[in-house]
Amino acid sequence: MPWLITTNRLSSGAFLLTFGKLADMFGRKKLFVAGMAGFTIAMLISGFANNAIYMDVFSGISGLFSAAVVPPAVGTLGVIYEKPSKRKNRAFACFSAGNPLGFVMGTIISGIASDAYNWRASFWAVAVIYAVFTLLTIWTTPNDTGDRTRLTWESFKKFDILGTFLIVTGIALFSSALTWVYLGTHCFGIETDTSILRLAGDAPDGWRTGYVIALLIIGIVLIACFLYWQAVYTYPLMPLYVWRDRNFSAVSTFPINKPPSRLRLPFIPNSATLCQFTYTISY
């Protein structure tokens, strides 16, 4: 169960910067439509799952397509509203509001479908909705302006392959080691009021488990290497100058995901949220 929930956020958070770079280089509309279509197909196939590994894999794949959709959407808004204005603020506010609203509506629709038929119907209902929106994006999303990068050796250099490897692997290992699971009252039908920090799914010895320590250390080292590489590379995935913006830095370190109160640990920013803010601030 923890991996079924975590793999989607893990893959979307790890690949958000990567797809942002791809959108800027090769076209936002193409990536946006492809991401919507891919998510639709992933939801459709997930409805045919017959084991846990099947579900875990396609949960991660759906996260990839979620990551492919966010950067071109943000980038398109940034291009349309180039200058700061109230209308631009409203546009980005509506975009930000879409996340919680979509979560609520998706939960309601999936719940109704599951109650009326079965759990497979919840995936297929979401797939139908996304199929409609995918068709709409073809006509409603503005075409890209300006020249796009062609697929050449020079474009591979600008893509920052090493930076992509470091950030994807670093976030994946680090997030895999730390998985927050909060069990509140009547959560999953269980009456409890305890907070549990589950490490790497079902680590037998908690913090003392060897692979948990290894994942944490390697993940932190890779993320540190990524930050150094972004400081010296000519075409970074995440220009470090964005951290000079006080609003961005404050929001990125704000405890968006509140950890359980019994665990006196420093807050660890959500990787998906942090990557999204990083991409957004450039616009």
C-alpha positions in Angstrom: 0.0 0.0 0.0 2.7 2.6 0.8 4.4 2.1 -2.6 1.0 2.3 -4.4 0.6 5.8 -3.0 4.2 6.9 -3.1 5.3 5.8 -6.6 3.1 8.4 -8.3 4.4 11.4 -6.3 8.0 10.0 -6.4 8.1 9.8 -10.2 6.3 13.1 -10.8 8.6 14.9 -8.3 11.8 13.4 -9.6 11.1 14.1 -13.3 9.4 17.6 -13.1 12.6 19.5 -13.8 13.5 17.1 -16.6 10.2 17.6 -18.4 10.4 21.3 -17.8 13.7 21.4 -19.8 12.2 19.2 -22.5 9.2 21.6 -22.8 11.4 24.6 -23.2 13.6 23.0 -25.8 11.2 21.0 -28.0 7.8 22.6 -27.5 5.3 23.0 -24.7 2.1 22.1 -26.6 3.4 18.8 -27.9 4.6 17.7 -24.5 1.3 18.9 -22.9 -0.9 17.0 -25.3 1.4 13.9 -25.1 1.3 14.0 -21.3 -2.5 14.2 -21.2 -2.8 11.4 -23.6 -0.3 9.3 -21.8 -2.0 9.8 -18.4 -5.3 8.8 -20.0 -3.8 5.5 -21.4 -2.1 4.8 -18.0 -5.4 5.2 -16.2 -7.1 2.9 -18.7 -4.5 0.2 -18.4 -4.4 0.5 -14.6 -8.0 -0.6 -14.5 -6.9 -4.0 -15.7 -4.4 -4.6 -13.0 -4.3 -8.1 -11.5 -1.5 -7.8 -8.9 0.2 -5.3 -6.7 3.4 -4.9 -8.8 1.2 -4.1 -11.9 -0.5 -1.3 -9.9 2.8 0.0 -8.5 4.4 0.2 -12.0 1.5 2.0 -13.6 1.1 4.3 -10.6 4.7 5.4 -11.3 4.0 5.7 -15.0 1.0 7.9 -14.4 3.3 10.1 -12.2 5.6 10.5 -15.2 2.9 11.8 -17.4 1.7 14.1 -14.5 5.2 15.5 -14.5 5.1 15.9 -18.3 1.9 18.1 -18.0 2.8 20.6 -15.4 5.9 22.4 -16.9 4.4 23.1 -20.3 1.2 24.4 -18.7 3.2 26.7 -16.4 5.5 27.7 -19.3 2.6 28.5 -21.6 1.0 30.8 -18.9 4.3 32.5 -18.4 4.7 33.2 -22.1 1.1 34.5 -22.6 1.3 36.7 -19.5 4.9 38.1 -19.9 4.5 41.2 -17.8 3.4 41.2 -14.1 -0.2 42.1 -13.8 -3.4 41.3 -11.8 -4.6 39.1 -14.7 -1.4 37.1 -14.6 -1.7 36.6 -10.8 -5.3 35.4 -11.3 -4.2 33.0 -14.1 -1.6 31.4 -11.9 -3.9 31.4 -9.0 -6.5 29.5 -11.0 -3.8 27.1 -12.1 -2.7 26.5 -8.5 -6.3 26.0 -7.5 -6.8 23.3 -10.1 -4.6 20.9 -8.1 -6.8 20.6 -4.9 -10.0 21.0 -6.9 -9.0 18.2 -9.3 -8.0 16.0 -6.3 -11.4 16.5 -4.7 -13.4 16.0 -7.9 -11.4 13.0 -8.9 -11.9 11.4 -5.5 -15.7 12.0 -5.7 -16.0 10.6 -9.2 -13.8 7.6 -8.4 -15.7 6.9 -5.2 -19.0 7.0 -7.0 -17.7 4.7 -9.8 -16.2 2.3 -7.2 -19.4 2.2 -5.2 -21.7 1.7 -8.2 -19.5 -0.9 -10.0 -16.0 -1.8 -8.6 -12.5 -0.3 -8.1 -11.6 -0.9 -11.7 -14.4 1.5 -12.8 -12.8 4.3 -10.9 -9.7 4.2 -13.1 -11.8 3.9 -16.3 -14.0 6.9 -15.2 -10.9 9.0 -14.8 -9.6 7.8 -18.1 -12.8 8.9 -19.9 -12.6 12.3 -18.3 -9.0 12.8 -19.3 -9.7 11.6 -22.8 -12.2 14.4 -23.2 -9.8 17.0 -21.8 -7.0 15.6 -24.0 -9.1 16.2 -27.1 -9.9 19.7 -25.9 -6.3 20.6 -25.3 -5.5 20.0 -29.0 -7.7 23.0 -30.0 -7.5 25.1 -26.9 -3.8 25.1 -26.1 -2.0 28.0 -27.9 0.7 27.0 -30.4 4.3 27.5 -29.4 6.0 30.7 -30.4 9.7 31.1 -31.4 12.2 28.6 -32.7 12.4 25.1 -31.2 15.6 23.1 -30.6 16.2 20.3 -33.1 17.3 16.9 -31.9 21.1 17.1 -32.4 24.2 16.4 -30.4 24.3 20.1 -29.3 20.8 19.8 -28.0 21.8 16.8 -25.9 24.5 18.9 -24.4 22.0 21.6 -23.5 19.7 19.1 -22.0 22.1 18.4 -19.1 22.0 14.6 -19.0 24.3 14.4 -16.0 22.1 16.8 -14.0 19.0 14.9 -14.9 20.6 11.6 -13.7 21.8 13.2 -10.5 18.5 14.8 -9.5 16.2 11.9 -10.6 18.3 9.3 -8.8 19.0 11.5 -5.8 15.3 12.3 -5.2 14.3 8.8 -5.9 16.7 7.3 -3.4 16.1 9.9 -0.8 12.3 9.8 -1.1 12.3 6.0 -1.1 14.1 6.0 2.3 11.6 8.4 3.9 7.9 7.6 3.4 5.5 9.4 5.7 2.4 7.5 6.6 -0.1 9.2 8.9 -2.8 7.0 10.3 -5.5 9.2 11.8 -8.8 8.2 13.4 -10.9 5.8 11.2 -8.2 5.9 8.5 -8.6 2.9 6.2 -11.3 1.7 8.6 -8.9 1.4 11.5 -9.6 3.3 14.7 -6.2 4.8 15.7 -4.6 8.1 16.6 -1.0 7.3 16.1 1.6 8.7 13.8 3.9 6.3 12.1 7.0 7.0 10.1 7.6 4.1 7.7 11.0 3.9 6.2 11.4 2.4 2.7 8.0 0.7 2.9 8.5 -2.1 5.5 12.0 -1.6 6.9 12.4 -4.3 9.6 14.6 -2.3 12.0 13.5 1.2 11.2 16.4 3.7 11.1 18.9 1.0 11.9 18.1 -1.0 8.7 21.1 -1.0 6.5 19.4 -0.3 3.2 17.6 2.7 4.7 20.8 4.3 5.8 22.4 3.6 2.5 19.5 5.1 0.5 19.5 8.2 2.7 23.3 8.8 2.4 23.5 8.1 -1.3 20.4 10.2 -2.0 21.8 13.2 -0.1 25.2 12.9 -1.8 23.6 12.8 -5.3 21.4 15.8 -4.5 24.5 17.7 -3.3 26.4 16.8 -6.4 23.4 18.0 -8.5 23.5 21.4 -6.8 27.3 21.7 -7.4 26.8 20.7 -11.1 24.1 23.3 -11.6 26.5 25.9 -10.3 29.2 25.1 -12.8 27.3 23.8 -15.9 26.5 26.1 -18.8 23.0 24.9 -19.3 21.6 23.9 -15.9 18.3 22.2 -15.3 17.7 24.5 -12.2 19.5 27.8 -12.4 20.6 28.5 -8.8 19.9 32.2 -9.1 16.2 31.4 -8.5 17.0 31.0 -4.8 17.9 34.7 -4.6 14.2 35.4 -4.8 13.0 35.7 -1.2 9.4 34.7 -1.9 10.5 31.6 -3.7 12.9 30.6 -1.0 10.3 31.2 1.8 7.6 29.2 0.0 10.0 26.3 -0.8 11.0 25.9 2.8 7.6 26.3 4.3 6.2 23.2 5.9 3.6 22.3 3.3 3.4 18.7 4.4 3.2 18.8 8.2 5.1 15.9 9.8 3.5 13.9 12.7 3.8 15.9 15.9 5.4 13.1 17.8 8.4 13.0 15.5 10.8 15.8 16.4 12.5 15.9 13.0 13.3 18.9 10.7 10.8 19.5 7.9 11.7 17.9 4.6 10.3 19.8 1.6 8.0 17.9 -0.8 10.1 17.2 -3.9 7.3 17.6 -6.4 6.2 20.9 -4.9 9.8 22.2 -4.7 10.5 21.3 -8.4 7.2 22.9 -9.5 8.1 26.2 -7.6 11.6 26.0 -9.2 10.2 25.9 -12.7 7.5 28.4 -12.0 9.8 31.1 -10.6 11.6 31.5 -14.0 8.4 32.9 -15.4 
